Amino acid sequence: MSAEEACRLAAELNEEFGEAAFIVAKRTIASLEEQGCDERASVWRALLAILDDIAAKRIDPYAKIALH
């Protein structure tokens, strides 16, 4: 999944589910870490970070993304 695809996924989750998307992401991270699935938990942490940035209006989820 590209960074742009992840950003759009986060935007759609945020628009559709609002705060529930954050709760699910946090619970999923905790569950995966408990199971020792650190790599999968990292993907969810990245998604949660994007959700946070969208909610705080630090990024436009539909704009081109520049990774540095």
N, CA, C and O atoms as a Tripos MOL2 file, in Angstrom:
@<TRIPOS>MOLECULE
protein
  272   271    68     0     0
PROTEIN
NO_CHARGES

@<TRIPOS>ATOM
      1 N           0.8490   -1.1650    0.0000 N.3       1 MET1
      2 CA          0.0000    0.0000    0.0000 C.3       1 MET1
      3 C           0.8980    1.2320    0.0000 C.2       1 MET1
      4 O           1.8430    1.3310    0.7830 O.2       1 MET1
      5 N           0.5910    2.1530   -0.8780 N.am      2 SER2
      6 CA          1.3700    3.3940   -0.9460 C.3       2 SER2
      7 C           0.9530    4.3410    0.1840 C.2       2 SER2
      8 O          -0.0740    4.1400    0.8330 O.2       2 SER2
      9 N           1.7630    5.3660    0.4000 N.am      3 ALA3
     10 CA          1.4430    6.3720    1.4150 C.3       3 ALA3
     11 C           0.1390    7.0870    1.0780 C.2       3 ALA3
     12 O          -0.6650    7.3770    1.9640 O.2       3 ALA3
     13 N          -0.0630    7.3680   -0.2020 N.am      4 GLU4
     14 CA         -1.3070    8.0380   -0.6140 C.3       4 GLU4
     15 C          -2.5220    7.1400   -0.3640 C.2       4 GLU4
     16 O          -3.5650    7.6140    0.0860 O.2       4 GLU4
     17 N          -2.3850    5.8580   -0.6520 N.am      5 GLU5
     18 CA         -3.4980    4.9290   -0.4070 C.3       5 GLU5
     19 C          -3.7990    4.8230    1.0830 C.2       5 GLU5
     20 O          -4.9640    4.7830    1.4800 O.2       5 GLU5
     21 N          -2.7630    4.7790    1.9060 N.am      6 ALA6
     22 CA         -2.9620    4.7180    3.3520 C.3       6 ALA6
     23 C          -3.6470    5.9840    3.8590 C.2       6 ALA6
     24 O          -4.5130    5.9250    4.7320 O.2       6 ALA6
     25 N          -3.2580    7.1080    3.3140 N.am      7 CYS7
     26 CA         -3.8530    8.3780    3.7130 C.3       7 CYS7
     27 C          -5.3310    8.4350    3.3280 C.2       7 CYS7
     28 O          -6.1630    8.8970    4.1090 O.2       7 CYS7
     29 N          -5.6420    7.9780    2.1570 N.am      8 ARG8
     30 CA         -7.0460    7.9710    1.7190 C.3       8 ARG8
     31 C          -7.8810    6.9720    2.5300 C.2       8 ARG8
     32 O          -9.0400    7.2390    2.8490 O.2       8 ARG8
     33 N          -7.2910    5.8380    2.8560 N.am      9 LEU9
     34 CA         -7.9860    4.8700    3.7030 C.3       9 LEU9
     35 C          -8.2940    5.4970    5.0540 C.2       9 LEU9
     36 O          -9.4150    5.3890    5.5500 O.2       9 LEU9
     37 N          -7.3060    6.1490    5.6500 N.am     10 ALA10
     38 CA         -7.5150    6.8140    6.9360 C.3      10 ALA10
     39 C          -8.5950    7.8840    6.8230 C.2      10 ALA10
     40 O          -9.4300    8.0200    7.7170 O.2      10 ALA10
     41 N          -8.5840    8.6400    5.7330 N.am     11 ALA11
     42 CA         -9.5930    9.6860    5.5400 C.3      11 ALA11
     43 C         -10.9930    9.0840    5.4590 C.2      11 ALA11
     44 O         -11.9360    9.5990    6.0610 O.2      11 ALA11
     45 N         -11.1180    7.9990    4.7160 N.am     12 GLU12
     46 CA        -12.4250    7.3560    4.5790 C.3      12 GLU12
     47 C         -12.8950    6.7740    5.9120 C.2      12 GLU12
     48 O         -14.0740    6.8730    6.2520 O.2      12 GLU12
     49 N         -11.9810    6.1690    6.6600 N.am     13 LEU13
     50 CA        -12.3450    5.6550    7.9840 C.3      13 LEU13
     51 C         -12.7770    6.7870    8.9050 C.2      13 LEU13
     52 O         -13.7540    6.6610    9.6440 O.2      13 LEU13
     53 N         -12.0410    7.8930    8.8550 N.am     14 ASN14
     54 CA        -12.3760    9.0430    9.6890 C.3      14 ASN14
     55 C         -13.7370    9.6270    9.3180 C.2      14 ASN14
     56 O         -14.5400    9.9490   10.1940 O.2      14 ASN14
     57 N         -13.9900    9.7620    8.0210 N.am     15 GLU15
     58 CA        -15.2690   10.3190    7.5730 C.3      15 GLU15
     59 C         -16.4400    9.4040    7.9230 C.2      15 GLU15
     60 O         -17.5050    9.8720    8.3250 O.2      15 GLU15
     61 N         -16.2380    8.1110    7.7680 N.am     16 GLU16
     62 CA        -17.3270    7.1510    7.9840 C.3      16 GLU16
     63 C         -17.5690    6.8530    9.4640 C.2      16 GLU16
     64 O         -18.7140    6.7250    9.8980 O.2      16 GLU16
     65 N         -16.4750    6.7420   10.2400 N.am     17 PHE17
     66 CA        -16.6110    6.2440   11.6110 C.3      17 PHE17
     67 C         -16.1680    7.2160   12.6880 C.2      17 PHE17
     68 O         -16.4140    6.9730   13.8690 O.2      17 PHE17
     69 N         -15.5180    8.3150   12.3110 N.am     18 GLY18
     70 CA        -15.1020    9.3180   13.2840 C.3      18 GLY18
     71 C         -14.2620    8.7410   14.4120 C.2      18 GLY18
     72 O         -13.3140    7.9940   14.1700 O.2      18 GLY18
     73 N         -14.6090    9.0840   15.6320 N.am     19 GLU19
     74 CA        -13.8500    8.6710   16.8210 C.3      19 GLU19
     75 C         -13.7600    7.1530   16.9480 C.2      19 GLU19
     76 O         -12.7900    6.6430   17.5080 O.2      19 GLU19
     77 N         -14.7330    6.4340   16.4490 N.am     20 ALA20
     78 CA        -14.6970    4.9680   16.5250 C.3      20 ALA20
     79 C         -13.4910    4.3950   15.7860 C.2      20 ALA20
     80 O         -12.9520    3.3670   16.1950 O.2      20 ALA20
     81 N         -13.0630    5.0400   14.7110 N.am     21 ALA21
     82 CA        -11.8830    4.5760   13.9670 C.3      21 ALA21
     83 C         -10.6370    4.6560   14.8410 C.2      21 ALA21
     84 O          -9.7800    3.7740   14.7820 O.2      21 ALA21
     85 N         -10.5310    5.7030   15.6490 N.am     22 PHE22
     86 CA         -9.3940    5.8410   16.5610 C.3      22 PHE22
     87 C          -9.4210    4.7520   17.6270 C.2      22 PHE22
     88 O          -8.3910    4.1580   17.9460 O.2      22 PHE22
     89 N         -10.5960    4.4980   18.1680 N.am     23 ILE23
     90 CA        -10.7420    3.4900   19.2120 C.3      23 ILE23
     91 C         -10.3780    2.1140   18.6790 C.2      23 ILE23
     92 O          -9.6620    1.3560   19.3330 O.2      23 ILE23
     93 N         -10.8680    1.7960   17.4970 N.am     24 VAL24
     94 CA        -10.5600    0.4870   16.8890 C.3      24 VAL24
     95 C          -9.0620    0.3700   16.6230 C.2      24 VAL24
     96 O          -8.4670   -0.6720   16.8970 O.2      24 VAL24
     97 N          -8.4520    1.4160   16.0970 N.am     25 ALA25
     98 CA         -7.0160    1.3730   15.8160 C.3      25 ALA25
     99 C          -6.2190    1.1470   17.1000 C.2      25 ALA25
    100 O          -5.3060    0.3220   17.1210 O.2      25 ALA25
    101 N          -6.5470    1.8590   18.1530 N.am     26 LYS26
    102 CA         -5.8250    1.7120   19.4230 C.3      26 LYS26
    103 C          -6.0130    0.3120   20.0100 C.2      26 LYS26
    104 O          -5.0550   -0.2840   20.5020 O.2      26 LYS26
    105 N          -7.2220   -0.2110   19.9630 N.am     27 ARG27
    106 CA         -7.4750   -1.5700   20.4650 C.3      27 ARG27
    107 C          -6.7410   -2.6140   19.6320 C.2      27 ARG27
    108 O          -6.2030   -3.5840   20.1650 O.2      27 ARG27
    109 N          -6.7270   -2.4040   18.3280 N.am     28 THR28
    110 CA         -6.0480   -3.3410   17.4380 C.3      28 THR28
    111 C          -4.5530   -3.3470   17.7110 C.2      28 THR28
    112 O          -3.9340   -4.4110   17.7500 O.2      28 THR28
    113 N          -3.9710   -2.1800   17.8990 N.am     29 ILE29
    114 CA         -2.5450   -2.0860   18.2110 C.3      29 ILE29
    115 C          -2.2370   -2.8470   19.4950 C.2      29 ILE29
    116 O          -1.3020   -3.6460   19.5420 O.2      29 ILE29
    117 N          -3.0200   -2.5970   20.5260 N.am     30 ALA30
    118 CA         -2.7910   -3.2720   21.8140 C.3      30 ALA30
    119 C          -2.9150   -4.7840   21.6700 C.2      30 ALA30
    120 O          -2.0990   -5.5330   22.2090 O.2      30 ALA30
    121 N          -3.9250   -5.2270   20.9500 N.am     31 SER31
    122 CA         -4.1430   -6.6590   20.7560 C.3      31 SER31
    123 C          -2.9940   -7.3050   19.9840 C.2      31 SER31
    124 O          -2.5100   -8.3750   20.3540 O.2      31 SER31
    125 N          -2.5670   -6.6490   18.9150 N.am     32 LEU32
    126 CA         -1.4730   -7.2020   18.1030 C.3      32 LEU32
    127 C          -0.1630   -7.2320   18.8830 C.2      32 LEU32
    128 O           0.6030   -8.1890   18.7670 O.2      32 LEU32
    129 N           0.1000   -6.2030   19.6710 N.am     33 GLU33
    130 CA          1.3100   -6.1910   20.4890 C.3      33 GLU33
    131 C           1.2770   -7.3030   21.5260 C.2      33 GLU33
    132 O           2.2900   -7.9510   21.7870 O.2      33 GLU33
    133 N           0.1140   -7.5170   22.1090 N.am     34 GLU34
    134 CA         -0.0580   -8.5790   23.0980 C.3      34 GLU34
    135 C           0.2090   -9.9550   22.4900 C.2      34 GLU34
    136 O           0.7250  -10.8550   23.1530 O.2      34 GLU34
    137 N          -0.1530  -10.0960   21.2190 N.am     35 GLN35
    138 CA          0.0470  -11.3630   20.5080 C.3      35 GLN35
    139 C           1.4670  -11.4950   19.9500 C.2      35 GLN35
    140 O           1.8240  -12.5330   19.3920 O.2      35 GLN35
    141 N           2.2690  -10.4470   20.1010 N.am     36 GLY36
    142 CA          3.6260  -10.4730   19.5850 C.3      36 GLY36
    143 C           3.7240  -10.1760   18.0980 C.2      36 GLY36
    144 O           4.7440  -10.4710   17.4750 O.2      36 GLY36
    145 N           2.6860   -9.6010   17.5260 N.am     37 CYS37
    146 CA          2.6490   -9.2660   16.0930 C.3      37 CYS37
    147 C           3.0800   -7.8140   15.9050 C.2      37 CYS37
    148 O           2.2890   -6.9650   15.4940 O.2      37 CYS37
    149 N           4.3380   -7.5480   16.2130 N.am     38 ASP38
    150 CA          4.8350   -6.1730   16.2010 C.3      38 ASP38
    151 C           4.8000   -5.5380   14.8160 C.2      38 ASP38
    152 O           4.5170   -4.3470   14.6910 O.2      38 ASP38
    153 N           5.0820   -6.3110   13.7860 N.am     39 GLU39
    154 CA          5.0820   -5.7550   12.4250 C.3      39 GLU39
    155 C           3.6800   -5.3130   12.0240 C.2      39 GLU39
    156 O           3.5080   -4.2380   11.4490 O.2      39 GLU39
    157 N           2.6900   -6.1270   12.3190 N.am     40 ARG40
    158 CA          1.3060   -5.7580   12.0090 C.3      40 ARG40
    159 C           0.8560   -4.5710   12.8580 C.2      40 ARG40
    160 O           0.1250   -3.7040   12.3790 O.2      40 ARG40
    161 N           1.2900   -4.5340   14.1140 N.am     41 ALA41
    162 CA          0.9450   -3.4100   14.9870 C.3      41 ALA41
    163 C           1.5440   -2.1120   14.4430 C.2      41 ALA41
    164 O           0.9380   -1.0480   14.5710 O.2      41 ALA41
    165 N           2.7240   -2.1960   13.8390 N.am     42 SER42
    166 CA          3.3590   -1.0100   13.2580 C.3      42 SER42
    167 C           2.5230   -0.4060   12.1430 C.2      42 SER42
    168 O           2.4420    0.8150   12.0090 O.2      42 SER42
    169 N           1.9060   -1.2590   11.3490 N.am     43 VAL43
    170 CA          1.0390   -0.7700   10.2700 C.3      43 VAL43
    171 C          -0.1440   -0.0100   10.8650 C.2      43 VAL43
    172 O          -0.5190    1.0520   10.3670 O.2      43 VAL43
    173 N          -0.7200   -0.5470   11.9150 N.am     44 TRP44
    174 CA         -1.8400    0.1260   12.5620 C.3      44 TRP44
    175 C          -1.4070    1.4130   13.2580 C.2      44 TRP44
    176 O          -2.1650    2.3820   13.2960 O.2      44 TRP44
    177 N          -0.1740    1.4300   13.8180 N.am     45 ARG45
    178 CA          0.3320    2.6690   14.4230 C.3      45 ARG45
    179 C           0.4780    3.7520   13.3650 C.2      45 ARG45
    180 O           0.1620    4.9160   13.6150 O.2      45 ARG45
    181 N           0.9520    3.3780   12.1950 N.am     46 ALA46
    182 CA          1.0770    4.3500   11.1020 C.3      46 ALA46
    183 C          -0.2980    4.8830   10.6980 C.2      46 ALA46
    184 O          -0.4650    6.0840   10.4840 O.2      46 ALA46
    185 N          -1.2730    3.9890   10.5970 N.am     47 LEU47
    186 CA         -2.6350    4.4040   10.2540 C.3      47 LEU47
    187 C          -3.1950    5.3470   11.3180 C.2      47 LEU47
    188 O          -3.8470    6.3400   10.9950 O.2      47 LEU47
    189 N          -2.9370    5.0330   12.5810 N.am     48 LEU48
    190 CA         -3.4020    5.8920   13.6710 C.3      48 LEU48
    191 C          -2.7370    7.2710   13.6020 C.2      48 LEU48
    192 O          -3.3840    8.2850   13.8630 O.2      48 LEU48
    193 N          -1.4600    7.3090   13.2550 N.am     49 ALA49
    194 CA         -0.7680    8.5960   13.1220 C.3      49 ALA49
    195 C          -1.3880    9.4270   12.0100 C.2      49 ALA49
    196 O          -1.5380   10.6410   12.1450 O.2      49 ALA49
    197 N          -1.7460    8.7790   10.9180 N.am     50 ILE50
    198 CA         -2.3910    9.4950    9.8080 C.3      50 ILE50
    199 C          -3.7710    9.9830   10.2440 C.2      50 ILE50
    200 O          -4.1540   11.1120    9.9390 O.2      50 ILE50
    201 N          -4.5130    9.1420   10.9510 N.am     51 LEU51
    202 CA         -5.8200    9.5620   11.4700 C.3      51 LEU51
    203 C          -5.6680   10.8030   12.3530 C.2      51 LEU51
    204 O          -6.4540   11.7450   12.2480 O.2      51 LEU51
    205 N          -4.6580   10.7980   13.2210 N.am     52 ASP52
    206 CA         -4.4100   11.9510   14.0950 C.3      52 ASP52
    207 C          -4.1090   13.2030   13.2780 C.2      52 ASP52
    208 O          -4.6280   14.2810   13.5670 O.2      52 ASP52
    209 N          -3.2700   13.0560   12.2590 N.am     53 ASP53
    210 CA         -2.9240   14.2110   11.4190 C.3      53 ASP53
    211 C          -4.1380   14.7490   10.6710 C.2      53 ASP53
    212 O          -4.2910   15.9630   10.5340 O.2      53 ASP53
    213 N          -4.9860   13.8760   10.1950 N.am     54 ILE54
    214 CA         -6.1960   14.3030    9.4950 C.3      54 ILE54
    215 C          -7.1320   15.0350   10.4580 C.2      54 ILE54
    216 O          -7.6570   16.1000   10.1350 O.2      54 ILE54
    217 N          -7.3340   14.4580   11.6350 N.am     55 ALA55
    218 CA         -8.2330   15.0630   12.6190 C.3      55 ALA55
    219 C          -7.7380   16.4410   13.0620 C.2      55 ALA55
    220 O          -8.5360   17.3470   13.3040 O.2      55 ALA55
    221 N          -6.4120   16.5920   13.1650 N.am     56 ALA56
    222 CA         -5.8310   17.8710   13.5780 C.3      56 ALA56
    223 C          -5.6530   18.8270   12.4020 C.2      56 ALA56
    224 O          -5.1690   19.9470   12.5650 O.2      56 ALA56
    225 N          -6.0520   18.3700   11.2160 N.am     57 LYS57
    226 CA         -5.9590   19.1650    9.9870 C.3      57 LYS57
    227 C          -4.5160   19.5600    9.6490 C.2      57 LYS57
    228 O          -4.2620   20.6250    9.0870 O.2      57 LYS57
    229 N          -3.5730   18.6680   10.0090 N.am     58 ARG58
    230 CA         -2.1680   18.8900    9.6570 C.3      58 ARG58
    231 C          -1.8770   18.4370    8.2330 C.2      58 ARG58
    232 O          -0.8970   18.8650    7.6240 O.2      58 ARG58
    233 N          -2.7420   17.5600    7.7050 N.am     59 ILE59
    234 CA         -2.5750   17.1190    6.3240 C.3      59 ILE59
    235 C          -3.9220   17.1150    5.6230 C.2      59 ILE59
    236 O          -4.9700   16.9730    6.2520 O.2      59 ILE59
    237 N          -3.8710   17.2720    4.3200 N.am     60 ASP60
    238 CA         -5.0280   17.1130    3.4660 C.3      60 ASP60
    239 C          -4.9320   15.7040    2.8900 C.2      60 ASP60
    240 O          -4.0410   15.4290    2.0870 O.2      60 ASP60
    241 N          -5.8250   14.8160    3.2820 N.am     61 PRO61
    242 CA         -5.6900   13.4140    2.8850 C.3      61 PRO61
    243 C          -5.8320   13.1710    1.3800 C.2      61 PRO61
    244 O          -5.5080   12.0860    0.8950 O.2      61 PRO61
    245 N          -6.3090   14.1600    0.6500 N.am     62 TYR62
    246 CA         -6.4960   13.9770   -0.7940 C.3      62 TYR62
    247 C          -5.4490   14.7100   -1.6290 C.2      62 TYR62
    248 O          -5.5100   14.7020   -2.8590 O.2      62 TYR62
    249 N          -4.4790   15.3480   -0.9490 N.am     63 ALA63
    250 CA         -3.3980   16.0360   -1.6530 C.3      63 ALA63
    251 C          -2.2650   15.0470   -1.9210 C.2      63 ALA63
    252 O          -2.1970   13.9820   -1.3070 O.2      63 ALA63
    253 N          -1.3850   15.4100   -2.8370 N.am     64 LYS64
    254 CA         -0.1890   14.6100   -3.0960 C.3      64 LYS64
    255 C           0.6690   14.6000   -1.8430 C.2      64 LYS64
    256 O           0.7810   15.6130   -1.1510 O.2      64 LYS64
    257 N           1.2690   13.4660   -1.5540 N.am     65 ILE65
    258 CA          2.0950   13.3240   -0.3740 C.3      65 ILE65
    259 C           3.5550   13.2800   -0.7730 C.2      65 ILE65
    260 O           3.9450   12.5620   -1.6940 O.2      65 ILE65
    261 N           4.3560   14.0610   -0.0640 N.am     66 ALA66
    262 CA          5.8140   14.0430   -0.2800 C.3      66 ALA66
    263 C           6.4460   13.4000    0.9440 C.2      66 ALA66
    264 O           6.3260   13.9160    2.0550 O.2      66 ALA66
    265 N           7.1120   12.2840    0.7420 N.am     67 LEU67
    266 CA          7.8150   11.6220    1.8450 C.3      67 LEU67
    267 C           9.2770   12.0280    1.8040 C.2      67 LEU67
    268 O           9.8970   12.0600    0.7410 O.2      67 LEU67
    269 N           9.8230   12.3400    2.9790 N.am     68 HIS68
    270 CA         11.2270   12.7750    3.0520 C.3      68 HIS68
    271 C          12.0370   11.7690    3.8220 C.2      68 HIS68
    272 O          13.2420   11.9510    3.9970 O.2      68 HIS68
@<TRIPOS>BOND
     1     1     2 1
     2     2     3 1
     3     3     4 2
     4     3     5 am
     5     5     6 1
     6     6     7 1
     7     7     8 2
     8     7     9 am
     9     9    10 1
    10    10    11 1
    11    11    12 2
    12    11    13 am
    13    13    14 1
    14    14    15 1
    15    15    16 2
    16    15    17 am
    17    17    18 1
    18    18    19 1
    19    19    20 2
    20    19    21 am
    21    21    22 1
    22    22    23 1
    23    23    24 2
    24    23    25 am
    25    25    26 1
    26    26    27 1
    27    27    28 2
    28    27    29 am
    29    29    30 1
    30    30    31 1
    31    31    32 2
    32    31    33 am
    33    33    34 1
    34    34    35 1
    35    35    36 2
    36    35    37 am
    37    37    38 1
    38    38    39 1
    39    39    40 2
    40    39    41 am
    41    41    42 1
    42    42    43 1
    43    43    44 2
    44    43    45 am
    45    45    46 1
    46    46    47 1
    47    47    48 2
    48    47    49 am
    49    49    50 1
    50    50    51 1
    51    51    52 2
    52    51    53 am
    53    53    54 1
    54    54    55 1
    55    55    56 2
    56    55    57 am
    57    57    58 1
    58    58    59 1
    59    59    60 2
    60    59    61 am
    61    61    62 1
    62    62    63 1
    63    63    64 2
    64    63    65 am
    65    65    66 1
    66    66    67 1
    67    67    68 2
    68    67    69 am
    69    69    70 1
    70    70    71 1
    71    71    72 2
    72    71    73 am
    73    73    74 1
    74    74    75 1
    75    75    76 2
    76    75    77 am
    77    77    78 1
    78    78    79 1
    79    79    80 2
    80    79    81 am
    81    81    82 1
    82    82    83 1
    83    83    84 2
    84    83    85 am
    85    85    86 1
    86    86    87 1
    87    87    88 2
    88    87    89 am
    89    89    90 1
    90    90    91 1
    91    91    92 2
    92    91    93 am
    93    93    94 1
    94    94    95 1
    95    95    96 2
    96    95    97 am
    97    97    98 1
    98    98    99 1
    99    99   100 2
   100    99   101 am
   101   101   102 1
   102   102   103 1
   103   103   104 2
   104   103   105 am
   105   105   106 1
   106   106   107 1
   107   107   108 2
   108   107   109 am
   109   109   110 1
   110   110   111 1
   111   111   112 2
   112   111   113 am
   113   113   114 1
   114   114   115 1
   115   115   116 2
   116   115   117 am
   117   117   118 1
   118   118   119 1
   119   119   120 2
   120   119   121 am
   121   121   122 1
   122   122   123 1
   123   123   124 2
   124   123   125 am
   125   125   126 1
   126   126   127 1
   127   127   128 2
   128   127   129 am
   129   129   130 1
   130   130   131 1
   131   131   132 2
   132   131   133 am
   133   133   134 1
   134   134   135 1
   135   135   136 2
   136   135   137 am
   137   137   138 1
   138   138   139 1
   139   139   140 2
   140   139   141 am
   141   141   142 1
   142   142   143 1
   143   143   144 2
   144   143   145 am
   145   145   146 1
   146   146   147 1
   147   147   148 2
   148   147   149 am
   149   149   150 1
   150   150   151 1
   151   151   152 2
   152   151   153 am
   153   153   154 1
   154   154   155 1
   155   155   156 2
   156   155   157 am
   157   157   158 1
   158   158   159 1
   159   159   160 2
   160   159   161 am
   161   161   162 1
   162   162   163 1
   163   163   164 2
   164   163   165 am
   165   165   166 1
   166   166   167 1
   167   167   168 2
   168   167   169 am
   169   169   170 1
   170   170   171 1
   171   171   172 2
   172   171   173 am
   173   173   174 1
   174   174   175 1
   175   175   176 2
   176   175   177 am
   177   177   178 1
   178   178   179 1
   179   179   180 2
   180   179   181 am
   181   181   182 1
   182   182   183 1
   183   183   184 2
   184   183   185 am
   185   185   186 1
   186   186   187 1
   187   187   188 2
   188   187   189 am
   189   189   190 1
   190   190   191 1
   191   191   192 2
   192   191   193 am
   193   193   194 1
   194   194   195 1
   195   195   196 2
   196   195   197 am
   197   197   198 1
   198   198   199 1
   199   199   200 2
   200   199   201 am
   201   201   202 1
   202   202   203 1
   203   203   204 2
   204   203   205 am
   205   205   206 1
   206   206   207 1
   207   207   208 2
   208   207   209 am
   209   209   210 1
   210   210   211 1
   211   211   212 2
   212   211   213 am
   213   213   214 1
   214   214   215 1
   215   215   216 2
   216   215   217 am
   217   217   218 1
   218   218   219 1
   219   219   220 2
   220   219   221 am
   221   221   222 1
   222   222   223 1
   223   223   224 2
   224   223   225 am
   225   225   226 1
   226   226   227 1
   227   227   228 2
   228   227   229 am
   229   229   230 1
   230   230   231 1
   231   231   232 2
   232   231   233 am
   233   233   234 1
   234   234   235 1
   235   235   236 2
   236   235   237 am
   237   237   238 1
   238   238   239 1
   239   239   240 2
   240   239   241 am
   241   241   242 1
   242   242   243 1
   243   243   244 2
   244   243   245 am
   245   245   246 1
   246   246   247 1
   247   247   248 2
   248   247   249 am
   249   249   250 1
   250   250   251 1
   251   251   252 2
   252   251   253 am
   253   253   254 1
   254   254   255 1
   255   255   256 2
   256   255   257 am
   257   257   258 1
   258   258   259 1
   259   259   260 2
   260   259   261 am
   261   261   262 1
   262   262   263 1
   263   263   264 2
   264   263   265 am
   265   265   266 1
   266   266   267 1
   267   267   268 2
   268   267   269 am
   269   269   270 1
   270   270   271 1
   271   271   272 2
@<TRIPOS>SUBSTRUCTURE
     1 MET1         2 RESIDUE 1 A MET
     2 SER2         6 RESIDUE 1 A SER
     3 ALA3        10 RESIDUE 1 A ALA
     4 GLU4        14 RESIDUE 1 A GLU
     5 GLU5        18 RESIDUE 1 A GLU
     6 ALA6        22 RESIDUE 1 A ALA
     7 CYS7        26 RESIDUE 1 A CYS
     8 ARG8        30 RESIDUE 1 A ARG
     9 LEU9        34 RESIDUE 1 A LEU
    10 ALA10       38 RESIDUE 1 A ALA
    11 ALA11       42 RESIDUE 1 A ALA
    12 GLU12       46 RESIDUE 1 A GLU
    13 LEU13       50 RESIDUE 1 A LEU
    14 ASN14       54 RESIDUE 1 A ASN
    15 GLU15       58 RESIDUE 1 A GLU
    16 GLU16       62 RESIDUE 1 A GLU
    17 PHE17       66 RESIDUE 1 A PHE
    18 GLY18       70 RESIDUE 1 A GLY
    19 GLU19       74 RESIDUE 1 A GLU
    20 ALA20       78 RESIDUE 1 A ALA
    21 ALA21       82 RESIDUE 1 A ALA
    22 PHE22       86 RESIDUE 1 A PHE
    23 ILE23       90 RESIDUE 1 A ILE
    24 VAL24       94 RESIDUE 1 A VAL
    25 ALA25       98 RESIDUE 1 A ALA
    26 LYS26      102 RESIDUE 1 A LYS
    27 ARG27      106 RESIDUE 1 A ARG
    28 THR28      110 RESIDUE 1 A THR
    29 ILE29      114 RESIDUE 1 A ILE
    30 ALA30      118 RESIDUE 1 A ALA
    31 SER31      122 RESIDUE 1 A SER
    32 LEU32      126 RESIDUE 1 A LEU
    33 GLU33      130 RESIDUE 1 A GLU
    34 GLU34      134 RESIDUE 1 A GLU
    35 GLN35      138 RESIDUE 1 A GLN
    36 GLY36      142 RESIDUE 1 A GLY
    37 CYS37      146 RESIDUE 1 A CYS
    38 ASP38      150 RESIDUE 1 A ASP
    39 GLU39      154 RESIDUE 1 A GLU
    40 ARG40      158 RESIDUE 1 A ARG
    41 ALA41      162 RESIDUE 1 A ALA
    42 SER42      166 RESIDUE 1 A SER
    43 VAL43      170 RESIDUE 1 A VAL
    44 TRP44      174 RESIDUE 1 A TRP
    45 ARG45      178 RESIDUE 1 A ARG
    46 ALA46      182 RESIDUE 1 A ALA
    47 LEU47      186 RESIDUE 1 A LEU
    48 LEU48      190 RESIDUE 1 A LEU
    49 ALA49      194 RESIDUE 1 A ALA
    50 ILE50      198 RESIDUE 1 A ILE
    51 LEU51      202 RESIDUE 1 A LEU
    52 ASP52      206 RESIDUE 1 A ASP
    53 ASP53      210 RESIDUE 1 A ASP
    54 ILE54      214 RESIDUE 1 A ILE
    55 ALA55      218 RESIDUE 1 A ALA
    56 ALA56      222 RESIDUE 1 A ALA
    57 LYS57      226 RESIDUE 1 A LYS
    58 ARG58      230 RESIDUE 1 A ARG
    59 ILE59      234 RESIDUE 1 A ILE
    60 ASP60      238 RESIDUE 1 A ASP
    61 PRO61      242 RESIDUE 1 A PRO
    62 TYR62      246 RESIDUE 1 A TYR
    63 ALA63      250 RESIDUE 1 A ALA
    64 LYS64      254 RESIDUE 1 A LYS
    65 ILE65      258 RESIDUE 1 A ILE
    66 ALA66      262 RESIDUE 1 A ALA
    67 LEU67      266 RESIDUE 1 A LEU
    68 HIS68      270 RESIDUE 1 A HIS
